[in-house]
Structures are given as C-alpha cells and as structure tokens.
C-alpha cells in the first residue's frame, strides 16, 4: 500500500453482539487503519448503529462519523428464486488527527 492510499478496514455486521464489532473496529485502528466502514443489511442495521455509538462513547473525541450511506438493494433468494428489497447501511468512521 502506497503512502497516498489511506488504510481502511471494513466491519461486516451480522447477528453477533454489538461489542464484537466494536472490538473489530478497535483492532483495525490498532493495525494503523485511519478509516473503518461498518456495513450491515436488514435487521443487522440496528446492531451496526449501536456498535458505532458504543465506539464513539469508548473512544470519546478520537473518532468521528464522516459519512452514512443508506439504500435498498434487490436480493434474490437462491432456493426459491424470489426477489425482494433489502435495506443496507454503511457508516464511515475515521480516527481524528492527533
């Protein structure tokens, strides 16, 4: 990775507890990442929001949310062939400069 490219990590949020995703983000920051993106779909969206809020509370003034993207994508169930809309969210969190 060149000096111009900022390191970033992606946390895919699922069914686990929000604290698991907070620890994953903390690991990315410890590894030198300056940006972490939380991605979630469907019911996991609330867990992603909770994880980011826990991270903000834990790191106090050291991080900030820079961007939030929301939308809906069409997902096809492979077993039934039924297509349905599924909401998603991406929350971009960056570590502030010291």
Backbone as CSV, one residue per row, in Angstrom:
resi,resn,N_x,N_y,N_z,CA_x,CA_y,CA_z,C_x,C_y,C_z
1,UNK,0.848,-1.171,0.000,0.000,0.000,0.000,0.899,1.240,0.000
2,UNK,0.663,2.152,-0.910,1.497,3.339,-1.008,1.133,4.360,0.057
3,UNK,1.970,5.371,0.196,1.750,6.399,1.211,0.499,7.218,0.917
4,UNK,0.130,7.317,-0.358,-1.048,8.107,-0.713,-2.349,7.405,-0.338
5,UNK,-2.333,6.077,-0.320,-3.538,5.321,-0.012,-3.741,5.259,1.492
6,UNK,-4.905,5.664,1.946,-5.223,5.569,3.372,-5.697,4.158,3.665
7,UNK,-5.192,3.609,4.756,-5.622,2.270,5.140,-7.041,2.349,5.672
8,UNK,-7.861,1.403,5.256,-9.228,1.353,5.777,-9.630,-0.093,6.003
9,UNK,-10.480,-0.278,6.983,-10.979,-1.603,7.309,-12.484,-1.631,7.158
10,UNK,-13.017,-2.820,6.933,-14.457,-2.985,6.789,-14.952,-3.991,7.815
11,UNK,-15.963,-3.596,8.558,-16.592,-4.462,9.543,-17.966,-4.838,9.000
12,UNK,-18.152,-6.122,8.723,-19.442,-6.613,8.240,-20.267,-7.033,9.452
13,UNK,-21.340,-6.315,9.691,-22.151,-6.519,10.888,-23.228,-7.559,10.606
14,UNK,-23.364,-8.499,11.546,-24.345,-9.572,11.393,-25.143,-9.778,12.667
15,UNK,-25.192,-11.027,13.141,-26.054,-11.389,14.253,-25.373,-11.357,15.617
16,UNK,-24.081,-11.115,15.658,-23.368,-11.119,16.945,-23.693,-9.863,17.744
17,UNK,-23.197,-9.823,18.969,-23.405,-8.647,19.826,-22.626,-7.454,19.289
18,UNK,-23.132,-6.256,19.554,-22.510,-5.029,19.052,-21.068,-4.893,19.540
19,UNK,-20.785,-5.358,20.748,-19.427,-5.228,21.303,-18.410,-5.992,20.464
20,UNK,-18.796,-7.080,19.831,-17.868,-7.815,18.962,-17.393,-6.941,17.799
21,UNK,-18.290,-6.156,17.246,-17.946,-5.306,16.112,-17.138,-4.083,16.561
22,UNK,-17.368,-3.635,17.795,-16.551,-2.550,18.365,-15.110,-3.029,18.484
23,UNK,-14.919,-4.241,18.997,-13.562,-4.779,19.128,-12.902,-4.969,17.771
24,UNK,-13.676,-5.352,16.771,-13.126,-5.488,15.424,-12.639,-4.137,14.903
25,UNK,-13.418,-3.090,15.136,-13.017,-1.751,14.702,-11.774,-1.287,15.460
26,UNK,-11.728,-1.549,16.757,-10.554,-1.183,17.547,-9.304,-1.894,17.032
27,UNK,-9.446,-3.158,16.628,-8.308,-3.884,16.055,-7.824,-3.227,14.767
28,UNK,-8.756,-2.789,13.916,-8.362,-2.087,12.690,-7.592,-0.815,13.021
29,UNK,-8.075,-0.037,13.994,-7.386,1.194,14.369,-6.001,0.890,14.935
30,UNK,-5.869,-0.175,15.721,-4.569,-0.557,16.274,-3.596,-0.993,15.188
31,UNK,-4.113,-1.563,14.100,-3.270,-2.003,12.990,-2.858,-0.849,12.082
32,UNK,-3.295,0.355,12.398,-2.897,1.515,11.615,-3.924,2.019,10.634
33,UNK,-5.103,1.449,10.616,-6.160,1.950,9.727,-6.635,3.309,10.231
34,UNK,-6.899,4.204,9.302,-7.400,5.522,9.677,-8.914,5.617,9.480
35,UNK,-9.482,4.645,8.754,-10.906,4.675,8.454,-11.469,3.266,8.588
36,UNK,-12.638,3.160,9.224,-13.338,1.888,9.348,-14.759,2.088,8.832
37,UNK,-15.209,1.154,8.008,-16.550,1.215,7.449,-17.369,0.062,8.034
38,UNK,-18.475,0.406,8.680,-19.412,-0.590,9.186,-20.462,-0.809,8.105
39,UNK,-20.657,-2.063,7.694,-21.656,-2.387,6.677,-22.654,-3.375,7.257
40,UNK,-23.937,-3.109,7.017,-24.980,-4.011,7.517,-26.172,-3.975,6.576
41,UNK,-26.932,-5.095,6.610,-28.161,-5.191,5.824,-29.273,-5.694,6.722
42,UNK,-30.487,-5.272,6.398,-31.675,-5.789,7.073,-31.694,-5.540,8.568
43,UNK,-31.954,-6.600,9.323,-32.085,-6.482,10.776,-30.783,-6.115,11.469
44,UNK,-29.658,-6.309,10.814,-28.358,-6.000,11.419,-28.063,-4.499,11.441
45,UNK,-28.900,-3.699,10.793,-28.668,-2.247,10.749,-28.668,-1.666,12.157
46,UNK,-29.585,-2.093,13.004,-29.629,-1.561,14.373,-28.375,-1.943,15.152
47,UNK,-27.857,-3.127,14.914,-26.623,-3.552,15.581,-25.448,-2.695,15.127
48,UNK,-25.404,-2.353,13.842,-24.325,-1.506,13.323,-24.368,-0.117,13.959
49,UNK,-25.556,0.448,14.057,-25.697,1.768,14.676,-25.289,1.705,16.146
50,UNK,-25.723,0.662,16.847,-25.338,0.505,18.252,-23.831,0.352,18.409
51,UNK,-23.193,-0.397,17.511,-21.748,-0.588,17.582,-21.008,0.731,17.383
52,UNK,-21.452,1.532,16.431,-20.798,2.828,16.201,-20.987,3.747,17.405
53,UNK,-22.165,3.749,17.990,-22.404,4.582,19.169,-21.545,4.118,20.348
54,UNK,-21.398,2.819,20.531,-20.514,2.304,21.583,-19.068,2.708,21.332
55,UNK,-18.652,2.625,20.074,-17.288,3.006,19.710,-17.049,4.486,19.973
56,UNK,-18.025,5.328,19.622,-17.898,6.769,19.880,-17.780,7.043,21.373
57,UNK,-18.581,6.344,22.172,-18.546,6.532,23.621,-17.217,6.044,24.208
58,UNK,-16.704,4.954,23.670,-15.464,4.370,24.164,-14.244,5.216,23.820
59,UNK,-14.205,5.738,22.604,-13.034,6.488,22.148,-13.173,7.995,22.347
60,UNK,-14.262,8.429,22.916,-14.531,9.841,23.229,-14.342,10.732,22.004
61,UNK,-13.368,11.627,22.058,-13.168,12.629,20.994,-12.196,12.166,19.912
62,UNK,-11.803,10.901,19.903,-10.763,10.432,18.998,-11.277,9.995,17.630
63,UNK,-12.596,9.811,17.479,-13.150,9.393,16.194,-14.342,10.263,15.831
64,UNK,-14.690,10.221,14.553,-15.906,10.903,14.118,-16.517,10.168,12.936
65,UNK,-17.824,10.276,12.826,-18.555,9.695,11.707,-18.508,10.705,10.572
66,UNK,-17.959,10.295,9.425,-17.820,11.228,8.309,-18.886,11.059,7.236
67,UNK,-19.445,9.856,7.135,-20.413,9.625,6.072,-21.325,8.465,6.464
68,UNK,-22.576,8.565,6.084,-23.537,7.488,6.271,-24.279,7.313,4.951
69,UNK,-24.235,6.102,4.424,-24.934,5.800,3.182,-26.024,4.778,3.485
70,UNK,-27.222,5.063,3.002,-28.334,4.121,3.174,-28.978,3.875,1.825
71,UNK,-29.638,2.741,1.709,-30.313,2.441,0.462,-30.998,1.095,0.527
72,UNK,-31.489,0.695,-0.625,-32.166,-0.582,-0.757,-31.635,-1.280,-1.993
73,UNK,-31.372,-2.571,-1.850,-30.930,-3.363,-2.994,-31.863,-4.556,-3.151
74,UNK,-31.965,-5.037,-4.360,-32.807,-6.199,-4.646,-31.989,-7.471,-4.434
75,UNK,-32.459,-8.353,-3.559,-31.775,-9.616,-3.268,-32.666,-10.765,-3.724
76,UNK,-32.069,-11.755,-4.380,-32.804,-12.924,-4.837,-32.434,-14.115,-3.970
77,UNK,-33.428,-14.738,-3.406,-33.233,-15.956,-2.621,-32.896,-17.085,-3.592
78,UNK,-31.731,-17.701,-3.412,-31.280,-18.724,-4.353,-32.158,-19.978,-4.325
79,UNK,-32.711,-20.298,-3.167,-33.502,-21.528,-3.076,-34.899,-21.373,-3.695
80,UNK,-35.504,-20.201,-3.530,-36.875,-20.013,-4.038,-36.938,-19.174,-5.312
81,UNK,-35.884,-18.389,-5.565,-35.881,-17.527,-6.745,-36.676,-16.246,-6.566
82,UNK,-37.147,-15.975,-5.344,-37.942,-14.778,-5.061,-37.003,-13.588,-4.851
83,UNK,-37.316,-12.469,-5.519,-36.546,-11.247,-5.372,-37.294,-10.301,-4.442
84,UNK,-36.563,-9.732,-3.471,-37.192,-8.796,-2.532,-36.206,-7.694,-2.176
85,UNK,-36.722,-6.538,-1.761,-35.835,-5.434,-1.387,-35.263,-5.635,0.017
86,UNK,-33.983,-5.294,0.169,-33.318,-5.371,1.468,-32.588,-4.047,1.691
87,UNK,-32.837,-3.415,2.831,-32.179,-2.154,3.159,-30.746,-2.413,3.596
88,UNK,-29.877,-1.412,3.364,-28.494,-1.516,3.822,-28.031,-0.179,4.359
89,UNK,-26.931,-0.221,5.129,-26.321,0.985,5.660,-24.810,0.814,5.646
90,UNK,-24.105,1.900,5.378,-22.656,1.964,5.502,-22.351,3.182,6.366
91,UNK,-21.620,2.972,7.445,-21.248,4.065,8.340,-19.732,4.188,8.309
92,UNK,-19.233,5.347,7.865,-17.801,5.593,7.747,-17.312,6.326,8.995
93,UNK,-16.343,5.720,9.675,-15.792,6.283,10.899,-14.293,6.497,10.684
94,UNK,-13.813,7.700,11.003,-12.380,7.990,10.856,-11.785,8.377,12.202
95,UNK,-10.514,8.079,12.328,-9.770,8.454,13.517,-9.257,9.873,13.312
96,UNK,-9.530,10.737,14.265,-9.103,12.126,14.154,-7.596,12.241,14.270
97,UNK,-7.048,13.247,13.612,-5.613,13.526,13.696,-5.272,13.981,15.092
98,UNK,-4.100,13.582,15.546,-3.692,13.937,16.923,-3.120,15.317,17.006
